[in-house]
Every structure is written in structure tokens, then in C-alpha cells.
């Protein structure tokens, strides 16, 4: 089992999770889906990776932080419903590591309870060094094991190497922006990732 978190929202975390699920032969689980306008993250992963997708514990309608989306929907998120499923699963958080699940629980706190290795997805664009190192620090402060960095975007070799060197983490590789984004282009890109030992 591995958890996927990001340094921010909208950086390609779901595509990265799909790539990991396909490469690892794992199912996929998004515990809390906030926003169900066009295609949910679970539907995206099912379409791209063709893996088993477990139902979300919570499906919230508003595309915002889960704690607020739940309040808008009149739903109370019970952390007990976010217990780990059985089997080999890639689990995707929402947004970044410090996004609130509830007003008392951050995703990083939930990851600490699960005690699973986390893959941090980071964009390669300007600002990624600080965002990545802050995410690493937030997870390490809570004792969360980190599997490595998975970059998304055009190659920026120095930034990628700097993050891994200062963060003392391995790189799991890089996924380019895929256009078109299809099962075939995803699998071709996923095949280049360094996932030995995961």
C-alpha cells in the first residue's frame, strides 16, 4: 500500500496515482472526494489505468477543502470511516498534505495514523522547491514514512535534484504533461518511473 499526496492542488496528483496503481498492479481509493462536477478522481483513474477502484468513504459536491465541503453538504466526516481497506491499494489524499479532513484532522495526521509510505507529487515549475521541502518537513514532523518524490511537468533537473538532496529522498521519476491524456500515453509514461521496492 502507498499513499499519494501533493505539494498543492491541481498539480497532477490523480494522474500520478493512476500511473502508480497501473504500474504496481494495485487498486485505487480516494477516501474523500470533494467536487463531482465532470469526472471524479476515481472515474479518471478507472478510465486511465483500468484498475479496480474502491468506493469513496465520502463524496462531497463542492470542489474545496474536504472539511468545508462537508460543512456545505451538511455532512460530518467520521475519521473512523477512513480506516484502511484490505489488499494492495494506492490511496490518494486531497490537495496537499496539510489540507483539513475535518476542523480537527489534517490529511498528514491521517497519514500518520495509517503509517504507510507516502509518495509526494510535486510540479516542476517555479516554487516547487519550497513547497516540496515544506511538505517533506510536515510529514517527517509527524513520523510519516516517505517513499520518494514523483515530479510532474517539464524536466527541471536542478530543482528536482535539489529537492531530493536537501530532503534526503529518492526520486520516483517524472511524468510529463500528457497531451492527449489517454490510457496509452499514461502507461507509456508510467513505464519510465523508478518504483523498485515499492
C-alpha positions in Angstrom: 0.0 0.0 0.0 1.1 3.5 -0.7 -0.4 7.0 -0.2 -0.2 9.7 -2.7 -0.2 13.3 -1.6 0.8 16.6 -3.3 2.5 19.8 -2.6 -0.5 21.7 -3.8 -3.8 21.1 -5.6 -4.2 20.7 -9.4 -0.7 19.5 -9.9 -1.4 16.1 -11.5 -1.7 14.0 -8.3 -4.6 11.9 -9.7 -2.7 11.1 -12.9 0.3 10.2 -10.8 -1.9 8.0 -8.7 -3.3 6.3 -11.8 0.3 5.7 -13.1 1.3 4.2 -9.7 -1.8 2.0 -9.5 -1.2 0.6 -13.0 2.5 0.0 -12.5 2.0 -1.6 -9.1 -1.0 -3.7 -10.1 -2.9 -2.1 -7.2 -6.5 -0.9 -6.6 -7.2 2.7 -6.1 -9.0 4.5 -3.3 -9.8 8.2 -2.8 -11.2 8.3 0.8 -12.8 11.8 0.4 -13.9 13.2 -3.0 -14.7 16.9 -2.8 -16.3 18.1 -6.1 -18.1 15.9 -8.5 -18.8 18.2 -11.5 -17.5 16.4 -14.6 -15.4 13.3 -13.7 -14.4 12.3 -10.2 -10.8 11.3 -9.5 -11.9 7.7 -9.1 -13.6 7.8 -12.5 -10.4 9.3 -14.0 -8.2 6.6 -12.6 -10.6 3.8 -13.7 -10.6 5.2 -17.2 -6.8 5.8 -17.5 -5.4 2.8 -15.5 -8.1 0.2 -15.8 -7.6 -0.8 -12.2 -10.1 -1.7 -9.5 -11.5 1.4 -7.8 -12.8 1.2 -4.3 -15.8 3.5 -3.5 -15.1 6.7 -1.7 -16.0 6.9 2.0 -17.3 10.4 1.3 -18.5 12.0 -2.0 -18.9 15.7 -1.4 -20.4 18.1 -4.0 -18.4 21.3 -3.5 -14.8 21.5 -5.0 -13.0 22.8 -2.0 -11.2 21.5 1.1 -13.0 18.4 2.5 -13.7 20.0 5.9 -15.6 22.9 4.2 -17.2 20.8 1.5 -18.6 18.5 4.2 -20.0 21.5 6.1 -21.6 22.9 3.0 -23.2 19.5 2.3 -24.3 19.1 5.9 -22.1 16.0 6.3 -20.0 15.1 9.3 -16.8 13.3 8.3 -16.1 10.5 10.8 -12.4 9.6 10.8 -13.4 6.0 11.8 -14.9 5.6 8.3 -11.4 6.3 6.9 -9.9 3.0 8.0 -7.6 1.3 5.6 -9.1 -1.1 3.1 -7.6 -4.6 2.7 -5.2 -5.5 -0.1 -2.8 -3.7 -2.3 -4.1 -0.2 -2.8 -2.9 3.2 -3.9 -4.6 5.8 -1.7 -5.0 9.4 -2.9 -5.4 12.3 -0.5 -7.0 15.6 -1.4 -4.8 18.6 -2.3 -1.7 18.9 -0.2 -0.6 17.1 2.9 -1.9 19.8 5.3 -5.4 20.0 3.8 -8.0 19.6 6.6 -10.1 16.5 6.5 -12.1 18.0 9.4 -11.5 21.1 11.5 -9.5 18.8 13.9 -7.8 16.5 11.5 -5.3 17.2 8.6 -4.5 14.7 5.9 -0.9 14.5 7.3 -2.4 13.4 10.6 -4.4 10.7 8.9 -1.3 9.5 7.1 0.5 9.3 10.4 -2.3 7.1 11.8 -2.1 4.8 8.7 1.7 4.5 9.0 2.0 3.9 5.2 4.7 5.2 2.9 3.8 8.4 1.1 4.7 9.4 -2.4 4.9 13.2 -2.7 3.8 14.5 -6.1 5.3 17.9 -6.9 5.2 20.0 -10.0 8.5 21.0 -11.6 7.5 24.7 -12.1 8.8 27.7 -10.2 8.1 27.5 -6.5 8.3 23.7 -6.2 11.5 23.6 -4.0 9.9 25.5 -1.1 6.5 23.7 -1.5 8.2 20.3 -1.6 10.5 20.9 1.3 7.6 22.2 3.4 5.6 19.1 2.6 8.5 16.8 3.5 9.0 18.6 6.8 5.3 18.5 7.7 5.2 14.7 7.1 8.5 14.0 8.9 7.4 16.0 11.9 4.5 13.5 12.2 6.7 10.5 11.7 5.1 9.7 8.3 7.4 7.5 6.1 8.1 9.0 2.7 8.7 6.7 -0.3 10.0 9.5 -2.5 9.3 12.4 -4.8 7.3 12.0 -8.0 7.6 15.0 -10.3 5.0 16.2 -12.8 5.8 18.6 -15.7 8.7 19.5 -17.9 12.1 18.4 -16.7 13.8 21.0 -14.4 16.8 18.8 -13.4 18.3 21.2 -10.9 15.1 21.8 -8.9 14.3 18.1 -8.9 17.8 17.2 -7.7 17.9 19.9 -5.1 14.6 18.8 -3.6 15.8 15.2 -3.4 19.2 16.2 -2.0 18.0 18.6 0.7 15.0 16.4 1.5 17.2 13.2 1.6 14.7 11.4 -0.6 14.8 9.3 -3.8 13.2 10.4 -7.0 10.5 8.1 -8.2 10.8 9.8 -11.6 8.9 12.3 -13.6 5.6 12.3 -15.6 5.4 14.9 -18.4 2.2 16.7 -19.0 0.4 14.2 -21.2 -1.5 15.6 -24.2 -3.5 13.7 -25.1 -4.1 12.1 -21.8 -5.1 8.5 -22.7 -4.6 5.1 -21.2 -1.8 4.5 -23.7 0.1 7.8 -23.0 -0.3 7.2 -19.3 1.1 3.7 -19.4 4.0 4.8 -21.6 5.0 7.5 -19.1 4.3 5.2 -16.1 6.7 2.6 -17.5 9.6 5.1 -17.0 9.1 5.5 -13.2 11.6 4.1 -10.8 9.3 2.1 -8.4 11.7 -0.6 -7.3 11.0 -1.6 -3.8 7.5 -0.1 -3.6 
